[in-house]
Amino acid sequence: MSPVPSRRRRPFLAALTALLAAVALVAPPGPARAADPLLSQGRPTTASSTENAGTPASNATDGNAGTRWSSAFADPQWIQVDLGATATVSRVSLAWEGAYARAYQVQTSTDGATWTTVFSTSSGDGGTDDLTVSGTGRYVRVYGTARATAYGYSLWEFQVYGTTGGGSGCDTATNAAQGRPATASSTENAGTPASAAVDGDPGTRWASAAADPQWLRVDLGSVRTLCRVVLSWEAAYARAYQIQTSTDGATWTTVYGTTTGDGGTDTVTVTGSGRYLRVYGTARATGYGYSLWEVAVNTTGGGTIPGGGSLGPNVLTFDPSMSAATIQGQLDTVFRTQESNQFGTQRYALMFKPGDYSGINAQIGFYTSIMGLGRNPGDVRIHGDVTVDAGWFNGNATQNFWRSAANMRVYPSAGFTRWAVSQAAPFRRMDIQGDLNLAPNGYGWASGGYIADSRVTGVVQPYSQQQWYTRDSNVGGYLNAVWNVTNSGVVGAPATSFPNPPYTTLAQTPVSRDVPYLYLDAAGAYQVFVPSTRTNASGASWLGGATAGTSIPLSQFYVAKPGDSASTINAALAQGLNLLFTPGVYSVDQTVAVNRAGTVVLGLGYPTLVPQNGVVPMTVADVDGVRLAGLLFDAGAVNSPVLLQVGPAGSAARHTADPTSIQDVFFRIGGAHAGKATTSLVVNQDDALIDHIWAWRGDHGTGIGWTVNTADTGLIVNGDNVTALGLFVEHYQKHEVIWNGENGRTIFFQNELPYDPPNAAAWTNGSRVGYAAFKVADSVTSFEGWGMGSYCYFNVDPTIAAYHAFEAPARSGVRFHDLLTVSLGGNGSITHVINDTGATAQGTATVPVNLVSYP
């Protein structure tokens, strides 16, 4: 296309636009518009298509009149902005480029799926359309149905004005109780739980025991101003009952009461506020208990941040009804973008609905997650391949990072699945009907990886993998092990024989759980399943029946999108919502504070949090059962003291029954840009579970250098009774891991010491050269570790001789099993394995020094 004639504005139109803009600067605004702020600028914006990479949807809401969105040359097309919360929309301003709409509609939606038209025209003439509208919604879109030119639709700016919060009307369209946690004094049976009265399904109900009094309580998540309650009674209704509110769930205020209830539907106007609402029955109308089909709660004041909604444009969902060619085309498009995109900003999640898929090969590149949307792995069946290879890097898989596969059964076309990865590439809840090959085509190097809660009916084939960790799985056996293969709770794993062959095997995993995951329920609605904690686990959790745990509807999650502010995310958390990050990069200018027990923070497609101005991007309070999973923290240009802190300093509460878990959470210092952070992860909370992390101070990419991407330590554990399953921590400038807590356990540790100390003097700890990779504090009396390795590759000064890789107090309660050190190609050396024990790792042969036990 030749851009010159089609993109040149008509002189009269350009002059008129400039004149109107000048008038707008001096003319007093109308009363309504003066009160309504701009809501759309910088908000997540998507479109049906883009003409090219230089005209993305985000250009129309960036506040820059010199950038634009343009679509493909077809009808219809749309552009949509997510305002982040339900708003009353009063005005929409559209600054059209030369390729404008002859016919279009402006529409609003609360969920991004069902749309209401608030403006329509079939005689658009371009320029700037300043539209007075009246509507409500979290999402606003411009829907073009007829182009005025042969080109697409093009907008310099798409501005939405209105209000969120502060309203005084009763929002009767939104049920604040739906999907919220509900409890009751009793239930008649398992089929009539309290949750059935707030599930939005008029065919399910709560029923109590046949006694007085009884109550049903719903947690609205935050203090709300109530205006109306609707009770849909079943035949067993209340003759006398009260509606009560509470801010703390303990002290109650009655906002309505009756002694003459007659069943049916009671629509009650109320005045009051509270986080909790309770229907308190004191006299039954029948000989049975109390029974409610539904409880609906309406609120005033606006400002409510809704849960649920669209998962955004970078979540691609596939259905069995789609042709294999269509699916393959979309998979290939993503892979072409991501195959070698090691430090790019694109992120993707590929999601398959339950059913059978044949004849596809899903090749998985950087920042790409492939997952099944079934409740169990066998619900999604791939008759084809899920593949990671290393052709982009000449057959070397040591940089195949940041990708994942989860929750599907694969019948591989050649009898084996190739998953040639290194760090930050979890393989969870996978059911491989055949062998699993962990090496790239040609058997080039790969440096380590992680499997959990999976089954491989054939043989796991590490070939060239240096180290590997598998937990709570079932395998048909192992072909080989290079430096160390560690298994815990793996049925079919070989017995411990370290170092020849180098297998480390624990029959059970002492404490574990799998990550929360998204699935579709029987009605086709998204739920997040939260697996229960397992103790002394062996084998995949789903082979004996469905994985134990609970489901949370997506409506109880704030669905974050790139461009969302940290303040909005914090408001959603404070309201009681869980948090789901969709694929993308998030700039974080204030700490995201996770303070509520049981909060789930789940990422899809490697969402990446980048702190601004040295803030701590995320903290977790000293509360039970927080689940953090699927996140990448990427240090910003200004040093952050820590990237993720779990529990404040001095945390002392016990969380044995419901620990906080940090799973598939990754940290990066440098690589994509120059970044700095003193410590990546600090765990102060007792009983926490660390399940697969990779903390990486970059050794290649952008912003790399001893004084450039500075970082002291990857992980500091201060909490007691902390369990780590799969620690990958590399290249930090002091100790990689410092363990200060009592009764700690680590199963599997992979480490490379920093490549780039300029000389021994620059990397000296007291009188010794270098810092131990894993240091157990001198004060610790009880700790145990299994299957732990550390390598050196001092490529700036190969004469450096690190004193040791592991450091710990010499006492009987501090024990290590199956340690190794390696000098990679003779680039430097490690004098001892642990403390003063163990031979020197040195020489060009790259042969490990092994230590079976210590002390």
Secondary structure by P-SEA (a helix, b strand, c coil): ccccccccccaaaaaaaaaaaaaaaccccccccccccccccccccccccccccccccccccccccccbbbbcccccccccccccccccccbbbbbcccccccbbbbbccccccbbbbccccccccccccbbbbbbcccbbbbbbccccccccccccbbbbbbbcccccccccccccccccccccccccccccccccccccccccbbbbcccccccccccccccccccbbbbbcccccccbbbbbbbccccbbbbccccccccccccbbbbbbcccbbbbccccccccccccccbbbbbbccccccccccccccccccccccccaaaaaaaaaaaaaaccccccccbbbbbbbcccccccccccccccbbbbbcccccccbbbccccccccccccccccccccccccccccccccccccccccccccccbbbbccbbbcccccccccccccccccccccccccccccbbbbcccccccccccccbbbbccccccccccccccbbbbbcccccccccbbbbbccccbbbbbbbccccccccccccccccccccccccccccccccccaaaaaaaaaabbbbbbcbbbbbbcccccccccbbbbbbcccbbbbbcccccccccccccbbbbcbbbbbbccccccccccccccccccccccbbbbbccbbbbcccccbbbbcccbbbccccccccbbbbbccccccccccccccccccbbbcccbbbbcbbbbcccccccbbbcccbbbbcbbbbbcccccccccccccccccccccccccccccbbbbcbbbbbbbccccccccccccbbbcccccbbbcccccccccccbbbcccccccccccccccbbbbbbcccc
